[in-house]
Amino acid sequence: MPRNTSDRAQPAGMVHPVFRMINPVREYAWGSTHAFSELFGWPPSATPQAEIWMGTHSGAPSEVQLENRDATMPLREVLRSELPFLLKILAADKPLSIQAHPTQAAARAGFEAENSAGIELTAAQRNYKDPHHKPELIVAITEFSALCGFRPYAEAAADLRALSDALHKDYPGLEVLLQHVESQNYDAALEWVLRSGAPEAGAVAAALGEAAADGVLTDVGLNAALVDTLQRTTAAFPADAGVLVATLLNRIDLRPGEGLFLPAGNLHAYLSGVGVEVMAASDNVLRGGLTSKHIDVPELLAVVQPEVLPLPYCEPVSTQSGVLNYLPPVEEFQLTRIDFPAAGSAHTLSPQAAAVAICTAGTAHARAAEDTRTLTLAAGESVFIDSGEQITFSTDQEAQIFIAIAQGSPAWDNA
């Protein structure tokens, strides 16, 4: 069963089931100074804006606007308990860290073990900050590039040989990595790159960075996507052993509307682009390179699925014209996308659990049943919808909204 619910309490003076949200913007080095400005018409940013957070996550919780537009209240105070999901708009100009997330059982065990060991929740070496898993869904808004899951061994081996040919001298470390891949042992390959052979792996990464900058990698038969991956990763993280981990992962380029579901154990990283991301509200991350943060190699190896698996595309299901549902196999969330035509239209949603809706293009109007108010959402603006309420989204122009829903399934009616 889901770990919490999202029924709304009834604070004094708050009678409406739909609230305009005020959401924090997180600034990380890998973010973009222009993406939100270009997509949502926001003022240009002098610092890299990486994520818009929508939810009750303690790291950066949302607020809601009350009837008096000057008055706000934390979203978590509107609820009896916190949302089980966190909705984000993510904008990446540089690669994020290579990472994997634990299963529910592994998260619970790891959290209890680190508590017993007396490791502070805020400690840099802490792996498990809560006892929950962290499945993720990303749906592209713009062209979006990611690394996701291990490549077929033969493909990875062929590219490692080509990379060896591209370098100006022999690197024994690259041969060691190639041997592990040819032996079809990604566990051993990861352990060598990140721990026993990390200095050698870093030297190879530095050499690959020089080769990428000099344009040499295009002359040895590598595909353009891998060359781009190496250019991006070495530019952002020179001499980082994670560059070699990146060569072992599938490169996936999503078109707008295409999605990936990242279950427990899937080793992945986002490279560039803007997307809608929804995840279970957890902070549990095991990192595998392209980062200055803590890397616990034994714990990562215990969590990662080292098998070559099918690419985890999340194909949406169409329920009616313009409405697509992304339905990953988790209890905490699902995601619905509505594309409104240029002539405009309306759709009515009756969510069986709390929901958050964000307009990502155009302008949309939100109105709950038996409510005299209509909330107008410009691109980049969002609303919280109470459980069990009926809400109609309408437009008179081309527009798009995404709706994250906790636990239950949405019920749609044409309006």
Protein Blocks (a to p, Z undefined) as FASTA:
>chain_A
ZZbdcbdcddehiabfbdcddddddddfklcfklmmmmnopacdfbdcfbdcedjbfklp
cddddfblmbccdfklmpmbdcfbdcdddddfbdcdddddddfklmmmmmmmmmmnopaf
klmklmblcfcdcddddddfbdcdddedjadfklmmmmmmmmmmmpmbdcfklmmmmmmm
mnopaklmmmmmmmmmmmmmmmmmmmmmmmmmnommmmnopafklmmmmmmmmmmmghia
klmmmmmpccddddehiacdddehiacddfbdcddddddddfbdcdeejiabdcdfklmm
mmpccbdcddfbdcdddfbghiacdddfbfkbccddddddfkopadddddfbdcddddfe
hjdddddehiabdcdddehiacdddehiacddddfbdcddddddehiacddddZZ
